[in-house]
Amino acid sequence: MHVTITETFRSGDHVAIETVYSGHIHGAPKPFAVPTTTILELKDGQITSDRDYYSLTTLLAQSGLPLTWTPPAS
């Protein structure tokens, strides 16, 4: 897996980080590269909340996996 930061923005106690998340899921026929956004909320300089947003549908389609795919149980 690889994460490339493409843009960042901070306003007060909120930080937005745009990235491209890429890699190859074990067993998938193709690699993927999807845009993601992470929203951080801060309090006293510490992260209090971390939310990540991306399209699982796009990730699976790029990987050549069916939309019903789930990781195998370990």
C-alpha positions in Angstrom: 0.0 0.0 0.0 1.1 3.5 -0.7 -0.3 6.9 0.2 0.6 10.1 -1.7 -0.5 13.4 -0.2 -1.9 15.7 -2.9 -3.3 18.6 -0.8 -3.7 19.8 2.8 -5.8 22.4 4.4 -6.2 23.6 8.0 -8.9 25.9 9.5 -8.8 26.2 13.3 -9.1 22.8 14.8 -10.0 21.0 11.5 -7.5 19.6 9.0 -8.3 18.1 5.6 -5.8 15.9 3.8 -6.4 14.8 0.2 -4.4 11.7 -0.9 -4.2 9.0 -3.5 -4.3 5.6 -1.8 -2.8 2.9 -4.0 -1.7 -0.7 -3.9 -2.6 -4.3 -4.8 -5.0 -6.4 -2.8 -3.6 -9.9 -2.4 -5.4 -12.1 -4.9 -6.8 -9.3 -7.0 -5.9 -9.3 -10.7 -5.1 -5.5 -10.9 -3.7 -2.7 -8.7 -5.8 0.3 -7.6 -5.3 4.0 -7.0 -8.2 5.9 -5.5 -8.6 9.4 -4.2 -9.2 9.7 -0.5 -9.9 12.5 2.0 -9.0 12.4 5.7 -10.6 14.9 8.1 -8.9 15.4 11.4 -10.4 17.2 14.4 -7.9 18.7 16.9 -8.1 19.8 20.5 -5.1 21.4 22.2 -2.9 20.3 19.3 -3.9 16.6 19.7 -6.0 14.6 17.2 -9.4 13.8 18.7 -11.1 12.4 15.6 -9.9 10.9 12.3 -12.4 10.2 9.5 -11.4 8.7 6.1 -13.5 8.9 3.0 -13.0 6.9 -0.3 -15.0 5.0 -2.8 -14.9 1.2 -2.0 -16.8 0.6 -5.3 -14.0 2.4 -7.2 -11.3 0.5 -5.4 -12.9 -2.9 -6.0 -13.6 -2.1 -9.7 -10.1 -1.0 -10.3 -8.8 -4.1 -8.6 -10.9 -6.3 -10.8 -12.8 -7.7 -7.8 -16.6 -8.1 -7.5 -18.6 -5.5 -5.5 -19.5 -8.3 -3.1 -15.9 -9.1 -2.3 -14.9 -9.2 1.4 -11.4 -10.0 2.8 -11.0 -13.7 3.7 -11.2 -14.5 7.4 -7.8 -14.9 9.0 
